[in-house]
Amino acid sequence: MKRVFFCFLLLSVFTCQDVNVNIHKEFIKTDIPKLYTDDWFQLNHSTHNFSVSIEDQSLKITQNTGREAAELKLENGTLKGITHGASGKLIFVPSQDSTKQIEIKSGNIKFIFKFKERIYFIEALAHLSYTGGAIYELIQDGDHFTFNKRLEFKDTPEAFTCFKNTFLIATHKHFYVVEDFKQKLIFRNAFWSDLYPNSLAVIDYDHVYMGIRSGFVKLNLIDKKLTFYKYTEN
């Protein structure tokens, strides 16, 4: 059975500044390790990966069993992202013929989403010496699709969510806030390099949570501070 841990968030009706977070005893607040030290290698070799989400005004932390394939249902079919590295692709499966697959773009497609009534997808790839990704806008005309690149990253996007009018993106090494398709770098060469960020849960810009290998991270995007909670088995 999947193990589930809860951090209960008591949310103020009027402001998010009064959030109280009760961390489960198996997650210990730990100093941020420096990259490639013995402490960091211990995290890198952990067999525990955690995902975060917010449900019913509480932060839910679960053992991560792998990322679900990106998918977005439309009126006339379903967009699907195939993540197989350099051989990945974005396809459309029409509702009227589920055996038919229309390939839209080759690439490692991690996220597909709607934002302000428009469709976007995020491509991310780390292969050989290349690492990077991009946000694309998808334009649909029936079963015909075109796309435009809106923003490019020089590091691989790993975790993503929308919050208000912004995109929050954790890449392999960095963290960005994207507004009007202009990126602002918040954290550079962070300790989660090779700890594989997999999910983001947001209360406000002071309280952003990210699931990684070995535990989870609280990010304060205003003060640019990180708090790391390491998982310890009892």
N, C-alpha and C positions, 0 to 999 in steps of 0.2 A: 504494500500500500504506500502511496506517495505521502511523504511526511510534509506537514504543513505547519508553518509558524506564523503567528499573528503579532503585529505591533499595532496596538489600538491607538487610533488618532482621535482625540476629542476636539472637534472642530467648532470654533466660535461661530455664532450665527452671523456676526458682523465683520469679522476679520480673521485672517489666517495666522495672525501673529500670536494667537493664544493656543496654538497647537501643542498638545502634550503627547509625547511618544514614549510608550513603554516597550522597551526592547526585550525580547525573549532572552532568557538567561544563557542560551547556547550561543548567542552572538555577543562577543566581547569588543568593546571599543578599544582599538589598537592603534598604535602610532603608525603613520604612513611609512611603509618601507621604501628605501631607496632602490631604484632599479638595479637588478642583477646582483643584489647582495644575498646572503644566505637566507634572510627573512623573506625576501621576494621569491627566491627559488622554492621555498617551502610552499608559498601560495600557488605558484605556477604548477607544482606537482600535486596539488590537492585533487581529490577525486569528487569533490562536492562543488556543484554549480547551482546558483540560486537565481530565480526570477522574481521580479517584483511587479505588483499591480495594486490598484486601489479599488476596494469593493466595500460597499456599505460603510463608508467613512472610516475604513481601517486599511492599513497597509498590509497586504497579504504577501508572504514570502514562501515560495515553494521550491522544492528541488527541481531544477531545470532538466527535463528529459530530452531536450532538443527543440530547435526552432520549427514551428509549423510553417508549411509552405505559404508564401504570400498569395492572397486570393481576394478578389473583389467582384461581387455579383452586380451585374448591370441588368437593365430591363430585358435585353435580348440575348444574354449569355453571361459568361464568367471569364474574367481575366485571371490568369494564373502565372505566377513567377516560378521558374525552374532554376534551382540553385545547384549547378554542377560545375562551378568554377568557370573556366573558359568555354565550356560547352553548354552553359545555361542559356535560358531564353525566356522571353515574355510571349505568351500565347493567349488566344481568345477561343473559347469553346462556345459555339452558338447553342442556345436553348433548344432550337428546333432540330438539331443534329449533334448530339453529344459525342459522336464518333469523329466529328470533324474538328481539326485543330488548325487555326490560322496563326502562323508565326508572325509576330509583330517586330521583334528585335532580338538579336542574339545578345547574350550578356548574363551575368550573374544577378538575377533580380531578387532583391531581399524584401522590398516593401512596395505595396500598391495601396493608394488611399485617395479619398476625395477631400478637397479643401476648397471652400468657397465655391462649391458647385463645379469645380474642375477636377480632372483626374490627373494624378501624378504617380510616378514610380521612381524608386531609388535603386540604382545599380551599384554594386560593390564587388570589388575583386582584389584579391591578393594572390598573385601567381608569379612564381619565379622572382624576378627583380621588380615586378610592377606592383604597386599598391595605390589604390585610388577608387573613385566612384563619382557619381553624379546624380542630380535630380532632373528628371525629365517631365515635361507636361505632355499628356496624351490627348490627341484630338480624335474624336470618334465620328464617323459618318456611316451609320449602319454597321456592316461587318468590315468596314475599311477603317484603318487607323494610320495616323501619322504622329510624329512626336518631335518635340523641340527640347534641346538641352537648355535648362535654366540656370544650373549652377554646378560647378565641378569642385571636387575635393581631391587633395593630394595625399589623402590617407583613406583607409577603407572604412566606410560607415558600418557600424555593428549594431547599434541600438537607436531607436527613433520613436518620437511621439510628437503630436501637435499639442500646443498649449496656447490658448487665446489666439493671437495672430502670428504666432511664431512656430518654427520647427526647432525641436531640440534634438541634437544628433551627437551621439558618442561614437567616435571612430576608434580605430585600433589603439591610438595613442593620445588623441585629443578630444576636446569637447567644444561644440559650436552651438550658438544661437543664431538662427537664420530668420530674418525678417525682410519681407519684400525681395527675397532671393539675394540678399546681401548677407554674407556670413561674418559673424563676430567670434573670434577665437577666445574662449573663456579659460580653458586649461590646455597647456601644451606639454607634450611628453609626460603624461601622467603615469602614475605607478601601475595603472591597470593594463599597460602594454603587455600583451600575451596572457592576460587574465580574462579576455573574451567577454566584454560587455554584451548582454543579451536582451535587456529590457529596461524601460524607464517608467517611473510612476511619479506624477507631479501633483503637489498641493498648491504651491506657489513658487516663485523664483528663489525663495530662501529654502525651500524644502523639496528638493528633487532627489529621488532615490533610484539607484541603478544596481541591477543584479549582475554579479560577476562570478568567476571561479573563486571559491574559498569564502564567500560572504557577500556583503553588499556595501554600497557607499552612499552617504548623504552628501549632496552637493548644494552649496549655497552659491548661487550664480551672481548674487549682488555683491557679496563680500569676497567672492572667489576663494572659498574655503572648502576643504574636503574633510569628511569624517568617515573613517573606515571601521566597519564592524566585521570582525573575523569570526567565522564559525568554528566552534570548539566542541568536540564530542565529549560527552560526560561518561 
